[in-house]
Amino acid sequence: MPALPTSNRIVLASRPTGKPVSENFRREQEAVRDLAEGEVLLQILYLSLDPYMRGRMDDAKSYAKPVEINGVMEGGTVARVLRTRNAFFAPGDIVLSHSGWQSHAISNGSDLRKLDPNQAPLTTALGVLGMTGFTAYAGLRNIGKPKVGETVVVAAASGAVGSAVGQIARIFGARAVGIAGGREKCDYVRDELGFDAAIDHRSRDFATDLAAACSNGIDVYFENVGGDVWSAVYPLLNDFARVPVCGLIAHYNENRPAADGYDQLPAVMRSILRKSLTIRGFIQREFADQRPDFYREAGAWISEGRLKYREDIVEGLENAPDAFIGLLEGRNFGKLIVHVAS
Amino acid sequence: MPALPTSNRIVLASRPTGKPVSENFRREQEAVRDLAEGEVLLQILYLSLDPYMRGRMDDAKSYAKPVEINGVMEGGTVARVLRTRNAFFAPGDIVLSHSGWQSHAISNGSDLRKLDPNQAPLTTALGVLGMTGFTAYAGLRNIGKPKVGETVVVAAASGAVGSAVGQIARIFGARAVGIAGGREKCDYVRDELGFDAAIDHRSRDFATDLAAACSNGIDVYFENVGGDVWSAVYPLLNDFARVPVCGLIAHYNENRPAADGYDQLPAVMRSILRKSLTIRGFIQREFADQRPDFYREAGAWISEGRLKYREDIVEGLENAPDAFIGLLEGRNFGKLIVHVAS
């Protein structure tokens, strides 16, 4: 049996104030230890990078524990079983795990789900057929509840969650209006993904363009960015509109002074009251019992060509910090995944 | 038959900017016209004054049409049938109507509900057994959904809605924490209404006192005031907390600069996301099909002494504007009702 490998890992060196910078991360190496009975040694093949990880870098109260200082950054991964002392796993098995930003990891198997490499590309388990696709599905099905003919708006529409939200909204019979940054992403959202309209939030006319694309108002706003987009959206919400909140990229990084000196909260609360709005934060695992439905339905939609996806693959674990910083700035185009090993 | 009476009425003279002032109202007189077939002439006995009326004075988009300039201020009323050309109503019948701030009104009967003066004091139809009591009941039953042992917080706890919220929450098995302004109201909320705790929002230690009274966090916050109370409450909300929003007295009057230069909206949105909160605006008539349940249950709770109420009766229609202005400042103590005629 070959010698135990050395694990490369990226740990949280310090907590960011505002936007994360390279110095918040540190590369480390560690010798992999021997396996205990029941354990498996995993080689990470792909690492998913997602906006929620910004929240884990803070020590604020949240639904999940923060990453500890000097702890390995967490994250979903696809891995290969290298060695095993667990009867349920054989060397060479491909699994979905939550091993974080590292090249190797040891698991007792309880958090692993075997993947069939012949059924779908492995990376889809981290994206459209994984947590991000399920976030879109669960938020729409349980909170957004779009009715036929209603207007669903989603930001970061070329991203992993947003692209699925708009396409699933259309499968449910609603109109989908996507918001994205720049012409290229907008063209993709409208022409490739089939959204009914795509609005560029970098345009000076963003708020006007959005209102024009939503001439019957907005019935569902799937909130995954926050910031100025939310400020432009909420005045357009219809009575009884629903706002599933699954992410706030624009707010992960900042405590910002009021732009024009005014506190926006009273106006938003007035809208909530006057229009009987529902604003509901959620995390996909609340709806874990719906995952079997999702795998079945989304698998069929993909094979029918009704649910498309795009991946942005970055080579090498050492590039994960920069790629993650870029994700928070909207520099990726498609689901961001790090190719760690083949 | 005696001559037709003259109707005294109070109309909206101008739209307020911020707090309403006396000059926004104007007293008028008008001769009552003859009845057409199917109509009844009502003499208003009691007029309900409620915070929602502030919203009707603006022309902003809302679930209800604004009062027009020179239009009679709207409001719920208890009235006596004076004359009738409608076979369903006899002279002397007592009815619940929505006749507004005036001494007489003509109705075709479709908006009237007959009241039994022997069953409960007439004024309760405007308060604990009327719209305000039903607002508390519907918001808790459909949105707040308190579980046994959970903590329910409500502001304006000595007021019409708040006092019912806390008592019904306790009937549902929850802990009730009330927020009120001043020692007298707090004593009433705790000692007379039986809330588990009462916190004075005028105290310098308000936020600390509130946190101490909610040592297990807050599971339901029944939002009927907004402003600084909401700012103190939302950091204490537990994961999956529910916030029915039925009123925002503090926001009806102001577009205010950010107190410390910071926009509070991002922090609230982060809380919604991190704690999977539900914020849901509502108006009681969404749940109109539950009114029969409410009349039956609340009637029983009142006769069992489990649901108490307090009324603040103002004499004379001409005093309605000042009383209403005081309501928005918290000067009333109990459900505010104007005694228009006997």
Interface residues (C-beta under 8 A of the other chain):
Chain A: G55 A60 K61 S62 Y63 E223 G226 G227 W230 D239 V245 C246 G247 L248 A250 H251 E254 N255 R256 P257 A258 A259 G261 Y262 D263 Q264 L265 P266 A267 V268 M269 R270 S271 I272 L273 R274 K275 S276 L277 T278 I279 R280 G281 F282 I283 E286
Chain B: G55 A60 K61 S62 Y63 E223 G226 G227 W230 D239 V245 C246 G247 L248 A250 H251 E254 N255 R256 P257 A258 A259 G261 Y262 D263 Q264 L265 P266 A267 V268 M269 R270 S271 I272 L273 R274 K275 S276 L277 T278 I279 R280 G281 F282 I283 E286
